[in-house]
Amino acid sequence: MAAATIPTVETARLLLRPFIVEDLEDYTHLIFADAEVMRYLPQRTSTPRERAERTMAFFNDQWVQYGYSAWAVTDKVTGQLRGHCGLNYLAEIEEVEVLYALAKPDWGQGLATEAARASVHFGFEQVNLTRLIALAVPENIASRRVMEHLGFVYEKDAHHFGLDLVQYALQRVPFQGGPPFFLAP
Ligand SMILES: CC(C)(COP(=O)(O)OP(=O)(O)OC[C@H]1O[C@@H](n2cnc3c(N)ncnc32)[C@H](O)[C@@H]1OP(=O)(O)O)[C@@H](O)C(=O)NCCC(=O)NCCS
């Protein structure tokens, strides 16, 4: 999938679009340079800017490789970058996870749930995946709430990215004789 053909998705308040090089400064500052945003995410020795650059490139490469990945989450009205959200293939366990991170000023308004819901729809309805997982450190209550809002159910404890995590899962429910759909929470 060429960068130009990565789909965009519109929700009530957000536009999910591919990352572009112009996002680098904001992405660095809003996500990787903010210790509170990074609190429950894997720690690395690289600089916030290096991580932002690598993550943007990784997401766009994944689009090409799998036909799904994470988007830049932007405000539909102002166009401002707010964070990332989307799908990520975990080769080690052959699962697709939903992931999300938003800038701190945007927390608590249901925006992660809105973006993650669109990602789940995309995964089940456009990519035709049958199962998605979501991972979080147990203390990350906000992330767990997002999963629960979408109908994900706790499955087991897991260890990935050097972190002890809880794993939630959501199964697409097949509808006999019709197109696939999943049960909205
Ligand atoms: C996790 C994250 C994306 C949630 O974003 P958000 O836009 O605030 O999420 P939403 O508003 O859609 O939902 C958050 C829910 O958690 C709840 N919540 C937030 N902090 C909480 C806390 N400390 N204790 C209990 N509930 C909490 C909110 O009340 C809301 O639940 P509700 O709708 O039932 O009231 C955001 O906190 C974030 O970017 N964190 C840093 C990155 C990260 O941890 N990503 C996830 C990695 S697994």
The ligand as an SDF file (V2000), in Angstrom:
LIG
                    3D

 48 50  0  0  0  0  0  0  0  0999 V2000
   -5.1330    5.8290   27.5640 C   0  0  0  0  0  0  0  0  0  0  0  0
   -5.5620    7.1190   26.8660 C   0  0  0  0  0  0  0  0  0  0  0  0
   -5.3290    6.9730   25.3760 C   0  0  0  0  0  0  0  0  0  0  0  0
   -7.0360    7.3720   27.1460 C   0  0  0  0  0  0  0  0  0  0  0  0
   -7.4310    8.5240   26.4220 O   0  0  0  0  0  0  0  0  0  0  0  0
   -8.8070    9.2890   26.7230 P   0  0  0  0  0  0  0  0  0  0  0  0
   -9.1570   10.0530   25.5020 O   0  0  0  0  0  0  0  0  0  0  0  0
   -8.6890   10.0350   27.9920 O   0  0  0  0  0  0  0  0  0  0  0  0
   -9.7820    8.0740   26.9050 O   0  0  0  0  0  0  0  0  0  0  0  0
  -11.3800    8.1540   27.0090 P   0  0  0  0  0  0  0  0  0  0  0  0
  -11.7740    9.5180   27.4560 O   0  0  0  0  0  0  0  0  0  0  0  0
  -11.9320    7.6390   25.7350 O   0  0  0  0  0  0  0  0  0  0  0  0
  -11.6840    7.0900   28.1480 O   0  0  0  0  0  0  0  0  0  0  0  0
  -10.8800    7.0600   29.3160 C   0  0  0  0  0  0  0  0  0  0  0  0
  -11.6730    6.3920   30.4290 C   0  0  0  0  0  0  0  0  0  0  0  0
  -10.7860    6.1320   31.5250 O   0  0  0  0  0  0  0  0  0  0  0  0
  -11.2690    6.8050   32.6790 C   0  0  0  0  0  0  0  0  0  0  0  0
  -10.0920    7.1770   33.4460 N   0  0  0  0  0  0  0  0  0  0  0  0
   -9.0780    7.9780   33.0450 C   0  0  0  0  0  0  0  0  0  0  0  0
   -8.1500    8.0250   34.0240 N   0  0  0  0  0  0  0  0  0  0  0  0
   -8.5950    7.2380   35.0270 C   0  0  0  0  0  0  0  0  0  0  0  0
   -8.0980    6.8800   36.2930 C   0  0  0  0  0  0  0  0  0  0  0  0
   -6.9170    7.3280   36.7140 N   0  0  0  0  0  0  0  0  0  0  0  0
   -8.8310    6.0530   37.0700 N   0  0  0  0  0  0  0  0  0  0  0  0
  -10.0200    5.5770   36.6470 C   0  0  0  0  0  0  0  0  0  0  0  0
  -10.5550    5.8670   35.4300 N   0  0  0  0  0  0  0  0  0  0  0  0
   -9.8420    6.6940   34.6470 C   0  0  0  0  0  0  0  0  0  0  0  0
  -12.0800    7.9500   32.1620 C   0  0  0  0  0  0  0  0  0  0  0  0
  -12.9840    8.4130   33.1270 O   0  0  0  0  0  0  0  0  0  0  0  0
  -12.7650    7.2620   30.9730 C   0  0  0  0  0  0  0  0  0  0  0  0
  -13.7510    6.3730   31.4230 O   0  0  0  0  0  0  0  0  0  0  0  0
  -15.3020    6.7550   31.3640 P   0  0  0  0  0  0  0  0  0  0  0  0
  -15.5820    7.1230   29.9420 O   0  0  0  0  0  0  0  0  0  0  0  0
  -15.9690    5.5070   31.7990 O   0  0  0  0  0  0  0  0  0  0  0  0
  -15.4740    7.9000   32.2990 O   0  0  0  0  0  0  0  0  0  0  0  0
   -4.7540    8.3420   27.3770 C   0  0  0  0  0  0  0  0  0  0  0  0
   -4.8480    8.3790   28.7610 O   0  0  0  0  0  0  0  0  0  0  0  0
   -3.2900    8.2710   26.9680 C   0  0  0  0  0  0  0  0  0  0  0  0
   -2.9210    8.6720   25.8780 O   0  0  0  0  0  0  0  0  0  0  0  0
   -2.4390    7.7790   27.8850 N   0  0  0  0  0  0  0  0  0  0  0  0
   -1.0030    7.7050   27.5910 C   0  0  0  0  0  0  0  0  0  0  0  0
   -0.6500    6.6660   26.5460 C   0  0  0  0  0  0  0  0  0  0  0  0
   -1.1670    5.3000   26.9360 C   0  0  0  0  0  0  0  0  0  0  0  0
   -1.0760    4.8940   28.1030 O   0  0  0  0  0  0  0  0  0  0  0  0
   -1.7180    4.5880   25.9400 N   0  0  0  0  0  0  0  0  0  0  0  0
   -2.2500    3.2710   26.1490 C   0  0  0  0  0  0  0  0  0  0  0  0
   -1.1710    2.2680   26.1730 C   0  0  0  0  0  0  0  0  0  0  0  0
   -1.8290    0.6540   26.5340 S   0  0  0  0  0  0  0  0  0  0  0  0
  1  2  1  0
  2  3  1  0
  2  4  1  0
  2 36  1  0
  4  5  1  0
  5  6  1  0
  6  7  2  0
  6  8  1  0
  6  9  1  0
  9 10  1  0
 10 11  2  0
 10 12  1  0
 10 13  1  0
 13 14  1  0
 14 15  1  0
 15 16  1  0
 15 30  1  0
 16 17  1  0
 17 18  1  0
 17 28  1  0
 18 19  1  0
 18 27  1  0
 19 20  2  0
 20 21  1  0
 21 22  1  0
 21 27  2  0
 22 23  1  0
 22 24  2  0
 24 25  1  0
 25 26  2  0
 26 27  1  0
 28 29  1  0
 28 30  1  0
 30 31  1  0
 31 32  1  0
 32 33  2  0
 32 34  1  0
 32 35  1  0
 36 37  1  0
 36 38  1  0
 38 39  2  0
 38 40  1  0
 40 41  1  0
 41 42  1  0
 42 43  1  0
 43 44  2  0
 43 45  1  0
 45 46  1  0
 46 47  1  0
 47 48  1  0
M  END
$$$$
